Amino acid sequence: MTSTSRSWLLAALLMAPVPSLAGPDDFEIDDEDDDIVFDDEETDASEEDRPEREDDLTVDENEDDLEGFEDPVGGEEPVEGEEPPAPTDLLGDDPNANQTLGADTETLYRQTNGRLSRLPADEELLGWEEYLATYPNSVFRARIQGRMQELETELYETPTRRPGTGEVQVDALDKQLDFAHAMQLSQLNPRTRLQVGFEWGLTDYMNLFADYEKAFSQRISAHAGIRRRYSGFGLELGPRFALVKSQRTQTIVSVWPDIHVNLNPAFPAFAPKIGAGKRFGKLDAQLQGGVDLEIRSESDGAAGTTTKLRTRYSGGVSLYYAASDTVGFFGETYLNLRPVEADGAFDGGTFTFHVVSFGLKFFPTTKNRPGERPIEVNTGATVPVAQNYWQYHYGSIMGQMNYYLED
């Protein structure tokens, strides 16, 4: 073979296609344990089990083809005629994120709930009513209304005893504000109670007094009693109205249009008074003031008997500090004065007799009701600090007991 023939043969071999080691359609691998067969022909798997082609996963952006597609974030579509719920700031990152008119936010609701949950039931109910009035479209409206129903049930349910204890469960509207009673001043807090006491003064001053008060509600009561004031022994009776009586603020504002019937000398008097009290931690402070309009019949010599109206002013300040649950200290002033210029007595001066009282207050027992103390005992001394034309009282010792009769 010539060299030219060998060259053409080598070129033909290089250009010839390389034969496949396997057939074009079948590829088999045989092993002792496993047989893996890849066959381009039809397999036993059905068309439904085959993965979709890439072409099948494309989404047609035509709006008509998107009909029925649900947004997993949007939730249920609002019912026709109803307003869609306002969005909620669940993370509380932005308290002003909700700009819907009359709606609130998660942060605002949580802050309000934390504040109102610390209040008595009646005050909490009032707070939620004001909240819904401010945010009528609150996203928490259903939850708030449920809480309001619970509070109403708690307020008006029948009192029962707690299982296993003697403590009485009392409606929030029936819980009393256990405010300290003054010695010389009138009762400020409408409650059902019985009061008895004495005052023994030098040189020969003796005062025995008793009073009964019946409460018809938390803010209304009536009382009747006998006591010796500086015009003499007399009957004192009339209603008492608490304009403000708040457990939340520990505040009382009361008025009592009393009637006084003086016994010796005998004359009637109309004695309206007003008082206000506030608790500051362990300190009970109160202020009272009023006027006695005395209707007196006096002899006018040859002209006979005439009826005159005399005005007497009274009032004072009382402070009580609770050193413990059973004992505390009190101090108070009692002011009593009457202008007498029209009478021509005392050289046209003013009758004045002001005293200061101080002492201890005891609460020897407690009721089954938490926070209620049925007996209140006052012991102390009274000293005149300013006086004109009064020569029968140079100081005294006093004792007083109040027994509260609420069930």
DAURKA-V340004 format. One record per backbone hydrogen bond with DSSP energy under -0.5 kcal/mol. CO is the residue of the C=O (numbers start at 0). NH is the residue of the N-H. E is the energy in kcal/mol with one decimal. If there is no record, write none. Layout:
co=CO nh=NH e=E
co=CO nh=NH e=E
This chain:
co=1 nh=5 e=-2.1
co=2 nh=6 e=-1.8
co=3 nh=7 e=-1.9
co=4 nh=8 e=-2.0
co=5 nh=9 e=-2.2
co=6 nh=10 e=-2.1
co=7 nh=11 e=-1.9
co=8 nh=12 e=-2.0
co=9 nh=13 e=-2.0
co=10 nh=14 e=-1.6
co=11 nh=15 e=-0.9
co=16 nh=18 e=-0.5
co=24 nh=39 e=-1.0
co=26 nh=37 e=-1.4
co=28 nh=35 e=-1.1
co=33 nh=30 e=-0.6
co=33 nh=35 e=-0.5
co=34 nh=36 e=-0.6
co=35 nh=28 e=-1.2
co=36 nh=38 e=-0.6
co=37 nh=26 e=-1.0
co=45 nh=48 e=-0.5
co=45 nh=49 e=-0.6
co=46 nh=49 e=-0.6
co=52 nh=55 e=-1.0
co=52 nh=56 e=-0.7
co=53 nh=56 e=-0.7
co=54 nh=57 e=-0.9
co=57 nh=59 e=-0.5
co=61 nh=64 e=-0.7
co=61 nh=65 e=-0.6
co=62 nh=65 e=-0.9
co=63 nh=66 e=-1.0
co=65 nh=68 e=-2.0
co=69 nh=71 e=-0.7
co=70 nh=74 e=-1.1
co=78 nh=81 e=-2.1
co=87 nh=89 e=-1.6
co=93 nh=96 e=-1.8
co=96 nh=98 e=-0.8
co=99 nh=102 e=-1.9
co=101 nh=136 e=-2.5
co=104 nh=108 e=-2.4
co=105 nh=109 e=-2.4
co=106 nh=110 e=-2.3
co=107 nh=111 e=-2.3
co=108 nh=112 e=-2.7
co=109 nh=113 e=-2.2
co=110 nh=114 e=-1.8
co=111 nh=115 e=-2.8
co=112 nh=116 e=-1.9
co=114 nh=117 e=-0.9
co=115 nh=118 e=-1.8
co=119 nh=123 e=-2.7
co=120 nh=124 e=-2.4
co=121 nh=125 e=-1.9
co=122 nh=126 e=-2.1
co=123 nh=127 e=-2.1
co=124 nh=128 e=-1.9
co=125 nh=129 e=-2.0
co=126 nh=130 e=-1.9
co=127 nh=131 e=-2.5
co=128 nh=132 e=-1.7
co=129 nh=133 e=-1.6
co=130 nh=134 e=-2.7
co=134 nh=137 e=-1.4
co=137 nh=140 e=-1.4
co=139 nh=143 e=-2.6
co=140 nh=144 e=-2.7
co=141 nh=145 e=-1.8
co=142 nh=146 e=-1.9
co=143 nh=147 e=-2.3
co=144 nh=148 e=-1.8
co=145 nh=149 e=-1.7
co=146 nh=150 e=-2.1
co=147 nh=151 e=-2.3
co=148 nh=152 e=-2.1
co=149 nh=153 e=-2.2
co=150 nh=154 e=-2.3
co=151 nh=155 e=-1.9
co=152 nh=156 e=-0.9
co=159 nh=168 e=-4.1
co=161 nh=164 e=-2.1
co=166 nh=161 e=-2.4
co=167 nh=169 e=-0.7
co=168 nh=159 e=-0.6
co=170 nh=173 e=-1.4
co=170 nh=174 e=-0.6
co=171 nh=174 e=-0.9
co=175 nh=177 e=-0.8
co=176 nh=178 e=-2.3
co=187 nh=189 e=-0.6
co=190 nh=192 e=-0.7
co=191 nh=404 e=-2.4
co=192 nh=212 e=-2.5
co=193 nh=402 e=-2.8
co=194 nh=210 e=-2.4
co=195 nh=400 e=-2.8
co=196 nh=208 e=-2.1
co=197 nh=398 e=-2.0
co=198 nh=200 e=-0.6
co=198 nh=206 e=-2.6
co=199 nh=396 e=-2.1
co=200 nh=204 e=-2.2
co=201 nh=393 e=-3.8
co=203 nh=205 e=-0.5
co=204 nh=200 e=-3.6
co=206 nh=198 e=-2.2
co=208 nh=196 e=-1.9
co=209 nh=225 e=-2.2
co=210 nh=194 e=-3.1
co=211 nh=223 e=-2.0
co=212 nh=192 e=-1.9
co=213 nh=221 e=-1.9
co=218 nh=241 e=-2.9
co=219 nh=215 e=-2.4
co=219 nh=216 e=-1.5
co=220 nh=239 e=-3.0
co=221 nh=213 e=-2.9
co=222 nh=237 e=-2.1
co=223 nh=211 e=-2.5
co=224 nh=235 e=-2.8
co=225 nh=209 e=-1.9
co=226 nh=228 e=-0.8
co=226 nh=233 e=-1.5
co=228 nh=231 e=-1.7
co=231 nh=228 e=-1.7
co=232 nh=262 e=-3.0
co=232 nh=263 e=-0.8
co=233 nh=226 e=-2.0
co=234 nh=260 e=-2.3
co=235 nh=224 e=-2.0
co=236 nh=258 e=-2.9
co=237 nh=222 e=-2.3
co=239 nh=220 e=-2.1
co=240 nh=242 e=-0.9
co=240 nh=254 e=-2.5
co=243 nh=252 e=-2.3
co=245 nh=249 e=-0.9
co=245 nh=250 e=-1.2
co=249 nh=278 e=-2.3
co=250 nh=245 e=-2.3
co=251 nh=276 e=-3.3
co=252 nh=242 e=-1.9
co=252 nh=243 e=-1.8
co=253 nh=274 e=-2.6
co=254 nh=240 e=-2.9
co=255 nh=257 e=-1.8
co=255 nh=272 e=-1.1
co=257 nh=270 e=-2.8
co=258 nh=236 e=-1.9
co=259 nh=261 e=-0.6
co=259 nh=268 e=-2.4
co=260 nh=234 e=-2.3
co=261 nh=266 e=-1.2
co=264 nh=263 e=-0.5
co=266 nh=261 e=-2.5
co=267 nh=294 e=-2.6
co=268 nh=259 e=-2.9
co=268 nh=270 e=-0.6
co=269 nh=292 e=-2.9
co=270 nh=257 e=-1.3
co=271 nh=290 e=-1.7
co=272 nh=255 e=-2.1
co=273 nh=288 e=-2.0
co=274 nh=253 e=-2.5
co=275 nh=286 e=-2.5
co=276 nh=251 e=-2.6
co=277 nh=279 e=-0.5
co=277 nh=284 e=-2.5
co=278 nh=280 e=-0.6
co=279 nh=281 e=-0.7
co=279 nh=282 e=-1.9
co=281 nh=283 e=-0.5
co=281 nh=321 e=-2.6
co=282 nh=279 e=-3.5
co=282 nh=284 e=-0.6
co=283 nh=319 e=-2.2
co=284 nh=277 e=-2.7
co=285 nh=317 e=-2.2
co=286 nh=275 e=-2.4
co=287 nh=315 e=-2.2
co=288 nh=273 e=-2.4
co=289 nh=313 e=-1.7
co=290 nh=292 e=-0.6
co=291 nh=293 e=-0.9
co=291 nh=311 e=-2.5
co=292 nh=269 e=-1.9
co=293 nh=295 e=-0.7
co=293 nh=309 e=-2.9
co=294 nh=267 e=-0.6
co=295 nh=297 e=-0.6
co=295 nh=307 e=-3.5
co=297 nh=305 e=-3.3
co=299 nh=302 e=-1.5
co=300 nh=303 e=-1.6
co=303 nh=299 e=-3.9
co=305 nh=297 e=-3.3
co=305 nh=307 e=-0.5
co=307 nh=295 e=-2.9
co=307 nh=309 e=-0.6
co=309 nh=293 e=-2.8
co=311 nh=291 e=-3.7
co=312 nh=336 e=-2.4
co=313 nh=289 e=-2.1
co=314 nh=334 e=-3.2
co=315 nh=287 e=-2.6
co=316 nh=332 e=-2.4
co=317 nh=285 e=-2.2
co=318 nh=330 e=-2.2
co=319 nh=283 e=-3.0
co=320 nh=322 e=-1.0
co=320 nh=328 e=-2.2
co=325 nh=362 e=-2.6
co=326 nh=322 e=-0.6
co=326 nh=323 e=-2.1
co=327 nh=360 e=-2.4
co=328 nh=320 e=-3.0
co=329 nh=358 e=-1.9
co=330 nh=318 e=-2.7
co=331 nh=356 e=-2.8
co=332 nh=316 e=-0.8
co=333 nh=354 e=-2.3
co=334 nh=314 e=-1.6
co=335 nh=352 e=-2.6
co=336 nh=312 e=-2.8
co=337 nh=350 e=-2.5
co=339 nh=342 e=-0.7
co=339 nh=343 e=-0.8
co=339 nh=344 e=-1.0
co=340 nh=343 e=-0.9
co=343 nh=346 e=-0.5
co=344 nh=347 e=-1.4
co=344 nh=348 e=-0.6
co=345 nh=348 e=-1.2
co=348 nh=339 e=-1.3
co=350 nh=337 e=-2.5
co=351 nh=387 e=-2.8
co=353 nh=384 e=-2.9
co=353 nh=385 e=-1.5
co=354 nh=333 e=-2.5
co=355 nh=382 e=-2.6
co=356 nh=331 e=-2.8
co=357 nh=380 e=-2.3
co=358 nh=329 e=-2.2
co=359 nh=378 e=-2.3
co=360 nh=327 e=-1.9
co=361 nh=376 e=-2.6
co=368 nh=371 e=-1.9
co=371 nh=366 e=-2.2
co=373 nh=403 e=-3.3
co=375 nh=401 e=-2.9
co=376 nh=361 e=-3.0
co=377 nh=399 e=-2.4
co=378 nh=359 e=-2.3
co=379 nh=397 e=-2.9
co=380 nh=357 e=-1.9
co=381 nh=395 e=-2.3
co=382 nh=355 e=-2.5
co=385 nh=353 e=-3.5
co=387 nh=351 e=-0.7
co=391 nh=203 e=-0.5
co=394 nh=201 e=-2.3
co=394 nh=393 e=-0.5
co=395 nh=381 e=-2.9
co=396 nh=199 e=-2.4
co=397 nh=379 e=-1.9
co=398 nh=197 e=-2.4
co=399 nh=377 e=-3.2
co=400 nh=195 e=-2.0
co=401 nh=375 e=-2.4
co=401 nh=403 e=-0.6
co=402 nh=193 e=-2.0
